[in-house]
């Protein structure tokens, strides 16, 4: 049985609540809108035998209070939060899954901190192109993009089957 470690990371302007479970390469789950860490409990438990699964409450939501609630929230600020969270969890490139608004954060993270990402799975409920999710794989200094079908099992199927060390 996997235990869940709960912690808080203090970042400029907020405190981020996060949960860590499992062993293996880091997999950061970034939720849509006001989704909190608990929204990933089912899939996190399923993947914890292969990954160190990290889910968190984005700044200003649930258990991640803002220092100054009147501040405008920007994608760049949220991706800085993800960057800081990854930096304390691992020195290796991580797997990142972003859903809807979390996908935008993941894309910004990939643009501004590509060294921190091994694979980015972008999932959207309302794709603007053909149906599916966009997967980016880090390959030396280039990034590859590939569309994969968006289904309930998208995340499990789009990640390599790693075993924890």
N, C-alpha and C positions, 0 to 999 in steps of 0.2 A: 504494500500500500504506500502510495506517495504522500508525503507530508507537504503541506503548503506553508511556505515562509512568508510572513507579511512584514512589510517595512515601509518607511517613508523616506523619500529623497527630497531634500530642500534645494530648490532651484530658484533663480532670480524671479521674484514675484509670486511664488506659490510653493506649496508642499505637495509632492506627488505620492499618493498611496499606490503601492504595487504588491503583487503576489508572485512568488516564484515556486515552481514545483518541477520535479523530475531531474534527470541527469542527461548530459550530452551537450551538443552545440546549442547556443542560445537561439530561441525562437520568440521574438517579440510580437505580441498581438495588439494591434491598435484598433480600437472600436470606432463605430460610427456615432456621430452626434453625441448624445448624452449617455451612450452605453458605458457601463462601468466594467471593472475587472471581472465581476461575477457573470457578465454576459458570455464570457468564454469558458465558464467552468466545465461544461460538457466536453468540448474539444480539447481543452487543456489537460484534463484527466486522461483522455484517450491518447494524447501525444507525449505525455510525461515519461513514458518508458523509453522514448527515443531522443527527447530534447529537454533542455532546461527551458520550460515554458514560462514566459513572463507576460502578465497582463496587468494593466494599470488603469486607474481613473485619471482621465485627462484633466488638466488644470481647470478649475472652476466647476467641476462636476463631482457629485457624490462625496467621496472622502478626500478630495484634493482641493483644499480651499485656496483662494487667491489672497495675497497680501493686500491688494487694492482692487476690490471687486469692480470698480468703475473702469478699469483698463480695458481697452479694445483687445479682443483676442485675434491673433493672426496665425496663419498656417505656419509661418517661419518660427514663431514662438513655440508652437506645439512640436515642430520637428526638432527644435533645440532641446526641448524636454526629452524627446525620444533619444536624441544623441547623447545627452547626459546620462540617461538611464542605461543605455548600452555601454557607455564608457565605464561605469562602475561595476558592470556585470561580467564583462569579458574583454580581452584584448584581441580576440579573434573576430573576423567578420561574422555577422549574425544573419539568421533567417528572419524576415519581417513579413507579417501578414497585415494588410490594412483593408478595412471594410468601409466603403463609402467615404465619409469624411476622413476616416483613418487612412484610406488609400491615398488621399491628397497629401496627408502628412508623410506617409511613406515615400511618395514620389519626391517631395521636397527634401526629405532626408537623403534619398539616393542622389539627388543633384548636388546637395551641399556637403555630404559626408559619405561619398561612395566607398571609401575605405572601410566603413563599418558594416557594409552589407555584403553578404554572400549571395542571397537570393531575396527578391522582393516579389511577393504575390499581392497583386492589386485586385480587389474584388469590389464590384459595384452591382447594385440591384437594377440600375437603370443605365446600361451602357449606351454611349453615344455612337459607338461603332457597331460592329457585329457582336452578337451575344458572346459573352465569355469574360474571362478575367485576363489581365495582362501579367505575364511573369517575366521578371528580369533576372538574368543570371550574370553574375560578375565573372568575367573571363579575362584574366590579366588586366589590361588597361581598357578593354572595350566592354560595353554592356549589350547583351542580347535581349531582344524582346520577343515574346512568343504568346499567342493567344491560347488559352485553355478554356474548356467549357466551365461555366459557372453553375455548379450544382451544390447540393448539401455537403458533398464530400470533396469539394474543390481543394480545400486546404490539405487534407490527408493525401490526396493524389498528387498534388503539385510539389510536395516536398520529398526529397530523397529519403529512403528508409534507413536512417542512421540508427545505430545502437549506442546507448550511453556508455561512457567509459568508466 
